[in-house]
Structure formats: C-alpha cells, structure tokens
C-alpha cells in the first residue's frame, strides 16, 4: 500500500517514478554515471555495494532487485548470502571486505567514518577514485532506499523470477 492516494494500492517504484517524473531523467543518468561508468570496481561489485547498503537499511525492494542484478554481473550467490552475517568472518574476497565495511559505516553511522576506514580500503589495493565510487554508490542508494521506503511501494513479484529470464541491465537510462 503506497502513501500516495493518486497511485494504485499495489504501486511499485515505476509507478512512483512515472507519477513524479521530474527527477527521473536526472536520477537514471546519475545511476548510470555511478554504477555503469568506467571504474576499477566492476558493475557487479558496485551492485554488491548497492545490495549491502540496502540490506543495512532493511530496504527489501532494493536489496532484492540489486541482489538479482549483482548476480547478473557475475557476483556469486554465496557472497550475497554471506552479507547477512559478520563481514569479518564472511567468506568474501579480502579485497572487498574493507569496501563493504566502509559502505556499511557510511550507511549506518556516516559521521563516524574516519581516515583509518579509508586507509583500510587503500591497503586492500583500491585507489582514491575507487573509494569515491564506493562513497557515491552508498550515497545514491541511501537516497534511493529512502524514496522506496518513504513511498511504501510493493516489491514486484518478478524480483523472484529466475535470473536466466531477466535481461542484464547495462544502462539504467534504458529502463
């Protein structure tokens, strides 16, 4: 049930975006700039960050959607399952742990991020550009999680459709 009386009771995110379309072109362009531009973090790794931010925000819609998209881009389902537990103990590539830790801290306690958090990302082999990609990815999905949860939209049933039947999202502008 959405909070907008002008939308159907079972409204999904696309209903909200069509109803309040003034931001859509800029928003989708920003998605592409952050999630599909050139980066040392693959599209799959950035989608993994999106899923992790959304998991930490308890945004079921975005977590489900971006878990599926991360899988489309080659992120192993077991890595996504490991996100539900202790990140330090998780069976996740060591290079990704400080990236995900930074995204989590920026999501849950942004004012408490410190230089040592960034230093851990650098020590894992990432650059300043890579860290900025993590920061902007996290920021974008904290924003999107608020739009989705604030609008109280339903999670579409096609999120559970097998990945083999889903087209790979190369561009958000094409949606």
C-alpha positions as CSV (number, residue, x, y, z in Angstrom):
1,X,0.0,0.0,0.0
2,X,1.6,3.3,-1.1
3,X,1.3,6.6,0.7
4,X,0.1,8.3,-2.5
5,X,-3.6,8.2,-3.0
6,X,-3.1,9.0,-6.7
7,X,-1.4,5.7,-7.2
8,X,-2.8,2.2,-7.2
9,X,-2.7,0.4,-3.8
10,X,-0.2,-2.1,-5.1
11,X,2.1,0.6,-6.6
12,X,5.6,-0.3,-7.4
13,X,8.7,2.0,-7.8
14,X,8.0,2.6,-11.5
15,X,4.5,4.0,-10.6
16,X,6.1,6.5,-8.3
17,X,8.8,7.5,-10.8
18,X,6.2,8.0,-13.5
19,X,3.9,10.0,-11.2
20,X,6.7,12.2,-10.0
21,X,8.7,12.2,-13.3
22,X,10.5,15.5,-13.0
23,X,13.5,13.7,-11.4
24,X,13.6,10.6,-13.4
25,X,15.9,11.5,-16.3
26,X,18.5,13.0,-13.9
27,X,18.1,10.1,-11.5
28,X,18.6,7.5,-14.1
29,X,21.6,9.4,-15.6
30,X,23.1,9.5,-12.1
31,X,22.6,5.7,-11.7
32,X,24.5,5.2,-15.0
33,X,27.3,7.6,-14.0
34,X,27.8,5.9,-10.7
35,X,27.0,2.2,-11.4
36,X,28.0,1.8,-15.1
37,X,30.8,4.2,-15.7
38,X,34.5,3.2,-16.0
39,X,35.8,2.0,-12.6
40,X,38.2,-0.5,-11.1
41,X,35.1,-1.8,-9.3
42,X,33.1,-3.9,-11.7
43,X,29.5,-3.3,-12.3
44,X,28.8,-6.4,-10.3
45,X,30.9,-5.2,-7.3
46,X,29.1,-1.9,-7.3
47,X,25.8,-3.7,-7.4
48,X,27.1,-5.8,-4.5
49,X,27.7,-2.5,-2.6
50,X,24.1,-1.4,-3.5
51,X,22.7,-4.7,-2.2
52,X,24.7,-4.3,1.0
53,X,23.7,-0.7,1.6
54,X,20.1,-1.7,1.0
55,X,20.4,-4.7,3.3
56,X,21.8,-2.5,6.1
57,X,18.9,-0.1,5.5
58,X,16.4,-3.0,5.6
59,X,15.1,-1.9,2.2
60,X,13.6,-5.2,0.9
61,X,12.8,-3.8,-2.5
62,X,16.3,-2.5,-3.3
63,X,18.0,-5.4,-1.7
64,X,16.1,-7.9,-3.7
65,X,16.4,-6.0,-7.0
66,X,20.1,-5.3,-6.7
67,X,21.0,-8.8,-5.4
68,X,19.5,-10.1,-8.7
69,X,21.4,-7.5,-10.7
70,X,24.7,-8.3,-8.9
71,X,24.2,-12.0,-9.9
72,X,23.6,-10.9,-13.5
73,X,27.0,-9.3,-13.4
74,X,28.7,-12.4,-12.0
75,X,28.6,-12.0,-8.3
76,X,28.3,-15.4,-6.7
77,X,25.1,-16.0,-4.7
78,X,27.2,-17.3,-1.8
79,X,28.9,-13.9,-1.4
80,X,25.5,-12.3,-1.2
81,X,24.3,-14.8,1.4
82,X,27.5,-14.0,3.4
83,X,26.5,-10.4,3.7
84,X,23.9,-11.3,6.3
85,X,26.5,-12.3,8.8
86,X,29.7,-11.0,10.3
87,X,31.6,-9.3,7.5
88,X,35.0,-10.0,9.0
89,X,34.2,-13.8,9.2
90,X,32.4,-13.9,5.9
91,X,33.8,-15.9,3.0
92,X,34.1,-12.8,0.8
93,X,37.2,-11.8,-1.2
94,X,39.5,-10.0,1.2
95,X,39.8,-7.1,-1.2
96,X,36.0,-6.4,-0.9
97,X,35.7,-6.5,2.9
98,X,37.0,-3.0,3.6
99,X,34.9,-1.7,0.7
100,X,31.8,-3.2,2.2
101,X,32.8,-2.2,5.7
102,X,33.2,1.4,4.5
103,X,29.8,1.3,2.8
104,X,28.1,-0.1,5.9
105,X,29.7,2.5,8.2
106,X,28.8,5.3,5.8
107,X,25.2,4.0,5.7
108,X,24.7,3.4,9.5
109,X,26.9,5.9,11.1
110,X,28.2,8.3,8.5
111,X,29.6,10.9,10.9
112,X,31.8,8.2,12.4
113,X,33.8,7.4,9.2
114,X,37.5,8.2,9.9
115,X,40.7,8.1,8.0
116,X,41.5,4.6,9.1
117,X,38.3,3.4,7.3
118,X,39.6,4.9,4.1
119,X,43.1,3.6,4.8
120,X,41.8,0.0,5.0
121,X,40.3,0.4,1.5
122,X,43.6,1.7,0.2
123,X,45.5,-1.1,1.9
124,X,43.4,-3.6,0.1
125,X,44.6,-2.1,-3.2
126,X,41.9,0.3,-4.1
127,X,42.6,3.9,-5.2
128,X,41.0,7.2,-4.2
129,X,38.8,7.0,-7.3
130,X,37.6,3.6,-6.2
131,X,36.8,4.9,-2.7
132,X,34.9,7.7,-4.3
133,X,32.9,5.2,-6.3
134,X,32.1,3.4,-3.1
135,X,31.0,6.6,-1.4
136,X,28.8,7.7,-4.3
137,X,27.3,4.3,-4.7
138,X,26.5,4.2,-1.0
139,X,25.1,7.7,-1.1
140,X,22.9,7.0,-4.1
141,X,21.4,4.0,-2.5
142,X,20.8,5.6,0.9
143,X,18.8,8.2,-1.2
144,X,17.0,5.5,-3.2
145,X,16.2,3.4,-0.2
146,X,14.5,6.5,1.3
147,X,12.5,7.1,-1.8
148,X,11.4,3.4,-1.9
149,X,10.6,3.1,1.8
150,X,9.1,6.5,2.1
151,X,6.8,5.8,-0.8
152,X,5.8,2.4,0.7
153,X,5.9,0.6,-2.6
154,X,5.3,-3.1,-3.1
155,X,8.2,-5.4,-4.0
156,X,7.4,-6.6,-7.5
157,X,6.9,-10.4,-7.9
158,X,9.3,-10.5,-10.8
159,X,12.2,-10.0,-8.4
160,X,11.9,-13.7,-7.7
161,X,11.9,-14.6,-11.4
162,X,15.0,-16.8,-12.2
163,X,17.9,-14.7,-13.4
164,X,18.1,-16.6,-16.7
165,X,14.8,-14.9,-17.7
166,X,16.0,-11.4,-16.8
167,X,17.8,-9.1,-19.1
168,X,21.1,-7.8,-17.9
169,X,20.8,-4.1,-17.0
170,X,23.6,-2.4,-19.0
171,X,22.1,1.0,-18.6
172,X,19.5,2.4,-16.2
173,X,18.6,5.1,-18.8
174,X,17.2,2.2,-20.9
175,X,14.7,1.3,-18.3
